[in-house]
Amino acid sequence: MRAAGPRRRGDLTQGPIARTLLVFALPQIAGNVMQTLNGSINAIWVGRLLGERALAATANANLVMFLLFALSFGLGMAATVRIGQAFGAQDIAAARRTLGTALGVTGGLALLLAATGWLAAPALLDLLGTPGEARGEALTYLRIIFLGTPGIMLTAMIAMGLRGIGDATSPLIFMVLTAVLDIALNPLLILGIGPLPALGIAGSAWASVIATSVGLVGIVFWLYWRDLPLRLRGAELVLLRPRADETRFLLTKGLPMGAQMLVIAGAGLVMIALVNREGLMTAAAYGALLQLFNYVQMPALAIGAAVTAMMSQHIGAGLDARVHTISRSGAIINTAMTAMLVAALFAFGRLALGLFLGPDSPAVDIALHIQSIMLWSYLPFGITIVLFGTLRAYGVVWVQLITLFVSMYILRLGAYYALYPVMNSDALWVSQLVSSIASLVIILWVYRRGRWRRVPAQRGGGAGRV
């Protein structure tokens, strides 16, 4: 066990657990809110300035980019675990080795994806069934966005590495900078205000690429200006050449974590397809609710990631005895925050839905009914995500993927088809609640078994396979 000493900046192993976890998670929640607002505001710019066809084009292109986000998330979270364990053990050299390999792998992969994406963009849009009237603009938008892939993936990797050393504030600063630039540049480049050319849909894509590139330069400058522990200097730059052991860890742990995001996204697409069968008003109501539900799930995603970083540092420091306290604190904090958002939606749901649907739309009442059933699913969902974060810190990644697949496909669809003859469309909303509860039951069973605690921690090269 690591000897006690003066508290270092970013040290998540000392101090009251609940308070430390909450303070660390809040910047991540703020960052998630900022990213969602950025996407929403840019969609408004495109829709209002260029029309429905351009908006449909960006929506189709963004589906492709979500695949890259899933990959970045998986590799970045694997790096967070490895860096967090090294930082907890006060082995800064090991943390730098991991980040160096992570950046080398990510940079090479991003360049490959950018080139492949540019060439394969037409085939990707055909695979998505992009409407013919939107295909030209979607192709232009997607190809430019692919050029920004290296900036997006490298910035995400540095940000997640910094969270591994307990720094959630620095990533937030550059997330806000990127979002503000993106929002501001969209109308300027779309319309060609002042000396800028009018680029139309390409302007929206270039706004994102420019903003992301500035964010990457900014966060790299910040690393060196603030002399943060992960900066690489002089001979350390050779660490950017990927090491076999680090690469193996990032891929074997990162790819399953990325696949979890794809499973969730796929289940969402299946849900939308089933909702569309219920008619236009139900589809509109559900679409508006998804905008609101994005905010309800933010505490769970941020706190789950914070638990992973905090737990990783404790594993590295040999403080495994605090594991259950961290998990319990994360579950309590998340439940409290999610419950407040649930209560707010019940109180102000009609007003919020009116912003998307119009206050007099018949879809508002449909949405309120859906909300009265589905909203409860986010309480067990939040606890599940926290426990996912605990297991992830121990290198356990496959059980989460299996849990999501079983609950979101087998059990959710099974409940839907079993209940539909009795409940009609309500079977959809109840099936999501069933799926959410089932996920929690499964992961609680795994957690309470405790076998994952006996798996060697990754600081020693062990490979959890629960």
HELIX and SHEET records of a PDB file:
HELIX    1   1 ILE A   17  LEU A   50  1                                  34    
HELIX    2   2 GLU A   52  GLY A   88  1                                  37    
HELIX    3   3 ILE A   92  LEU A  128  1                                  37    
HELIX    4   4 GLY A  132  LEU A  147  1                                  16    
HELIX    5   5 THR A  149  GLY A  164  1                                  16    
HELIX    6   6 THR A  169  LEU A  191  1                                  23    
HELIX    7   7 ILE A  201  TRP A  225  1                                  25    
HELIX    8   8 GLY A  234  LEU A  240  5                                   7    
HELIX    9   9 ALA A  244  ASN A  276  1                                  33    
HELIX   10  10 LEU A  280  VAL A  296  1                                  17    
HELIX   11  11 MET A  298  ALA A  317  1                                  20    
HELIX   12  12 ASP A  320  ARG A  322  5                                   3    
HELIX   13  13 VAL A  323  LEU A  357  1                                  35    
HELIX   14  14 ALA A  363  MET A  374  1                                  12    
HELIX   15  15 LEU A  375  SER A  377  5                                   3    
HELIX   16  16 TYR A  378  ALA A  393  1                                  16    
HELIX   17  17 TRP A  398  PHE A  405  1                                   8    
HELIX   18  18 VAL A  406  LEU A  411  3                                   6    
HELIX   19  19 ARG A  412  MET A  423  1                                  12    
HELIX   20  20 ASP A  426  ARG A  449  1                                  24    
HELIX   21  21 ARG A  451  ARG A  454  5                                   4    
HELIX   22  22 GLN A  458  GLY A  460  5                                   3    
END                                                                             
